[in-house]
Amino acid sequence: MRMRLRLVTYNVHRCVGLDRRHSPERIADIVRSLEPDAVALQELETNHRRTDRIHQPDRLARLLEMDCVYHPARVRSGSQFGNAIFTRLPMRARRSDVLPRHPVVRLQTRGAVWATIRVGDSDFQLINTHLSLLRGERLRQAAALCDEWLAHPDCRSAPSVVCGDFNATPACPTYRRLADGLADAAGHDPRATWPSFLPFRRLDHVFVTPRVTVSRVDVPRTPLTRVASDHLPLVVDLEIAS
């Protein structure tokens, strides 16, 4: 038996659009219009003056009427910056952690968040991440996701997905490291996701294990998605094997 699930992964750029307008409400409107069952968002902020010091994950959870698991990969002067998973389905937080860093060059700390989501009678493992801009650091982070996170017995035994902004195109070693053991959900529909106003690079990906089948992929380009963030949302319809 297979259960259907619609997943959206979206780098929302602190809910600040290309018009420099800060609007979690606009992001919520976009997400709501896509009718997802689970949502993985990157670049969410809390308590920062540039985004009105609001707790963006909590605000979006209320607007979407979904539960939320948030991991701040970076904490500085009381503000936080990280990734979150949202859903109305039964959800249990499993792990949230920072990912390996470059031994010498220190840029932003990157992280991942993992939740178990109940789909019908089955558990579905969802990992949301945002990888580094540095090639070597990014490759270390991809290796950690493959060799530690996805190697967990629960991920090996249940349908699993790792998604997010990988800052890597299909030509990059980081992408190839993940695609070596996982299937690229958008492989048959490789539309670019960045930059939103004129996309020419595919940086956002959904990778799935063998017990997950992809039935549809979409990268919505509308007047709203072209301005609300610097990335476009990636929508993937999945069938989860029980």
C-alpha positions as CSV (number, residue, x, y, z in Angstrom):
1,M,0.0,0.0,0.0
2,R,1.2,3.5,-0.8
3,M,0.3,6.8,0.9
4,R,0.5,10.1,-0.9
5,L,2.3,13.1,0.5
6,R,3.1,16.5,-1.0
7,L,6.4,18.0,0.2
8,V,7.5,21.6,-0.3
9,T,11.1,22.7,0.2
10,Y,11.7,26.5,0.1
11,N,14.5,28.8,1.0
12,V,12.5,31.8,2.2
13,H,15.4,34.3,2.6
14,R,14.4,35.4,6.1
15,C,10.9,36.1,4.7
16,V,12.4,39.2,3.0
17,G,11.6,39.5,-0.7
18,L,13.5,41.0,-3.6
19,D,11.5,44.1,-3.0
20,R,13.1,44.2,0.5
21,R,9.7,43.7,2.1
22,H,9.7,41.5,5.2
23,S,6.5,39.4,5.2
24,P,6.0,36.0,6.8
25,E,2.4,36.4,5.7
26,R,3.4,36.5,2.0
27,I,5.5,33.3,2.5
28,A,2.5,31.7,4.3
29,D,0.2,32.6,1.4
30,I,2.6,30.9,-1.1
31,V,3.0,27.8,1.0
32,R,-0.8,27.5,1.7
33,S,-1.6,27.8,-2.0
34,L,0.6,24.8,-2.8
35,E,-1.5,22.6,-0.4
36,P,1.4,20.7,1.1
37,D,1.3,17.9,3.7
38,A,4.9,18.7,4.9
39,V,7.0,21.8,4.5
40,A,10.8,22.3,4.8
41,L,11.9,25.9,5.1
42,Q,15.4,27.3,5.2
43,E,16.7,30.7,6.4
44,L,14.2,31.4,9.1
45,E,15.1,34.0,11.8
46,T,14.1,34.8,15.3
47,N,14.7,37.9,17.4
48,H,16.6,39.9,14.8
49,R,16.0,43.6,14.4
50,R,16.2,43.4,10.6
51,T,13.1,41.1,10.7
52,D,11.2,42.9,13.4
53,R,12.4,40.6,16.1
54,I,9.6,38.2,15.5
55,H,9.9,34.4,15.8
56,Q,9.4,33.5,12.2
57,P,8.9,29.7,12.7
58,D,6.2,30.3,15.3
59,R,4.5,33.0,13.2
60,L,4.5,30.7,10.2
61,A,3.3,27.8,12.2
62,R,0.3,29.8,13.4
63,L,-0.4,31.2,9.9
64,L,-0.2,27.7,8.3
65,E,-2.0,26.0,11.3
66,M,0.8,23.4,11.4
67,D,3.1,22.0,14.0
68,C,6.8,23.1,13.7
69,V,10.2,21.7,14.5
70,Y,12.9,24.4,14.3
71,H,16.7,24.2,14.5
72,P,18.7,27.4,14.8
73,A,22.0,26.5,13.1
74,R,23.4,29.9,14.0
75,V,22.9,31.8,17.3
76,R,24.3,35.3,17.7
77,S,23.6,38.1,20.1
78,G,20.2,36.6,21.0
79,S,19.0,36.1,17.4
80,Q,18.8,32.8,15.6
81,F,18.9,31.6,12.0
82,G,18.1,28.1,10.8
83,N,15.7,25.5,9.3
84,A,12.3,24.2,10.1
85,I,9.8,21.4,9.3
86,F,6.1,22.1,9.3
87,T,3.2,19.6,9.1
88,R,-0.4,18.9,10.2
89,L,0.4,15.2,10.4
90,P,1.6,13.6,13.6
91,M,5.3,14.6,13.9
92,R,8.1,13.7,16.3
93,A,11.4,15.7,16.5
94,R,14.3,13.3,16.1
95,R,17.5,15.2,15.7
96,S,18.8,18.8,15.1
97,D,22.4,19.6,14.9
98,V,25.1,21.7,13.2
99,L,27.0,20.1,10.4
100,P,30.8,19.8,10.0
101,R,32.7,23.0,9.4
102,H,35.8,23.7,7.3
103,P,38.9,23.3,9.4
104,V,40.3,26.7,8.4
105,V,37.8,28.9,6.7
106,R,34.9,29.8,9.0
107,L,31.7,31.2,7.4
108,Q,28.1,30.7,8.6
109,T,27.4,27.6,10.7
110,R,25.1,25.2,8.8
111,G,22.7,22.6,10.2
112,A,20.0,20.1,9.7
113,V,16.8,19.1,11.3
114,W,15.2,15.6,11.2
115,A,11.6,14.7,12.1
116,T,9.5,11.5,11.9
117,I,6.2,12.1,10.3
118,R,3.3,9.6,10.5
119,V,1.7,9.0,7.1
120,G,-1.2,6.6,7.5
121,D,0.2,3.6,9.3
122,S,3.8,4.3,8.3
123,D,6.6,6.5,9.5
124,F,8.3,8.8,7.0
125,Q,11.7,10.3,7.9
126,L,12.3,13.9,6.7
127,I,15.6,15.7,7.0
128,N,15.8,19.4,6.1
129,T,19.1,21.1,5.5
130,H,21.0,24.1,4.2
131,L,24.6,23.5,3.1
132,S,27.6,25.7,2.9
133,L,28.7,28.1,0.2
134,L,32.2,26.6,0.4
135,R,32.8,23.5,-1.8
136,G,35.0,21.6,0.7
137,E,32.8,22.3,3.7
138,R,29.7,21.5,1.7
139,L,31.1,18.1,0.7
140,R,31.9,17.3,4.4
141,Q,28.3,18.2,5.3
142,A,26.9,16.0,2.6
143,A,29.1,13.1,3.8
144,A,27.8,13.6,7.3
145,L,24.2,13.5,6.1
146,C,24.8,10.3,4.2
147,D,27.1,8.5,6.6
148,E,25.6,9.6,9.9
149,W,22.0,10.9,9.6
150,L,20.7,8.7,6.8
151,A,22.7,5.7,8.1
152,H,20.6,5.7,11.3
153,P,18.6,2.4,11.5
154,D,15.3,4.3,11.4
155,C,16.2,6.0,8.1
156,R,17.5,2.8,6.7
157,S,14.3,0.9,7.5
158,A,11.7,3.5,6.7
159,P,11.0,5.7,3.6
160,S,13.3,8.7,4.0
161,V,13.9,12.1,2.3
162,V,16.6,14.7,2.7
163,C,15.8,18.0,1.1
164,G,16.7,21.7,1.2
165,D,19.1,24.3,-0.2
166,F,22.3,22.4,-1.0
167,N,24.0,25.3,-2.7
168,A,25.1,22.7,-5.3
169,T,24.1,22.1,-8.9
170,P,24.0,18.5,-10.4
171,A,27.5,19.2,-11.7
172,C,28.9,19.6,-8.2
173,P,30.7,16.8,-6.1
174,T,28.2,17.5,-3.3
175,Y,25.2,16.6,-5.4
176,R,27.0,13.5,-6.7
177,R,27.8,12.4,-3.2
178,L,24.1,12.5,-2.3
179,A,22.9,11.1,-5.6
180,D,25.2,8.1,-5.3
181,G,22.9,6.4,-2.8
182,L,19.7,8.4,-3.3
183,A,17.4,9.3,-6.1
184,D,17.0,13.0,-7.2
185,A,13.2,13.5,-7.1
186,A,13.4,16.2,-9.7
187,G,15.7,14.3,-12.0
188,H,13.1,14.0,-14.7
189,D,12.0,17.6,-14.4
190,P,15.2,19.6,-13.7
191,R,13.9,23.1,-13.5
192,A,16.1,25.8,-11.9
193,T,15.1,27.3,-8.5
194,W,17.6,30.3,-8.2
195,P,17.5,33.2,-8.5
196,S,13.7,33.5,-8.4
197,F,13.3,36.4,-10.8
198,L,15.3,34.7,-13.6
199,P,16.2,31.1,-12.5
200,F,19.2,29.4,-14.1
201,R,20.7,27.3,-11.3
202,R,19.2,24.2,-9.6
203,L,20.3,24.6,-6.0
204,D,17.3,23.2,-4.1
205,H,16.8,19.4,-4.2
206,V,14.8,16.5,-2.8
207,F,16.6,13.2,-2.5
208,V,14.6,10.1,-1.8
209,T,15.3,6.5,-0.7
210,P,14.0,3.5,-2.7
211,R,10.8,3.2,-0.8
212,V,9.7,6.7,-1.9
213,T,8.3,7.1,-5.4
214,V,8.0,10.5,-7.1
215,S,4.8,11.2,-9.0
216,R,5.1,14.9,-9.8
217,V,7.5,17.8,-9.5
218,D,6.8,21.5,-9.8
219,V,8.7,24.8,-9.4
220,P,5.9,27.4,-9.3
221,R,6.8,30.7,-11.1
222,T,4.2,33.3,-10.3
223,P,4.3,37.0,-9.8
224,L,4.3,36.3,-6.0
225,T,7.0,33.6,-6.0
226,R,9.3,35.6,-8.2
227,V,9.5,38.4,-5.6
228,A,8.8,36.8,-2.1
229,S,12.3,35.2,-1.8
230,D,15.5,34.9,-3.8
231,H,14.6,31.2,-4.3
232,L,11.6,29.5,-5.9
233,P,9.7,26.8,-4.0
234,L,10.2,23.2,-5.1
235,V,7.0,21.0,-4.8
236,V,7.3,17.2,-5.0
237,D,4.4,14.8,-4.8
238,L,5.5,11.5,-3.2
239,E,4.1,8.0,-2.7
240,I,5.3,6.4,0.5
241,A,5.5,2.6,0.7
242,S,4.0,1.2,3.9
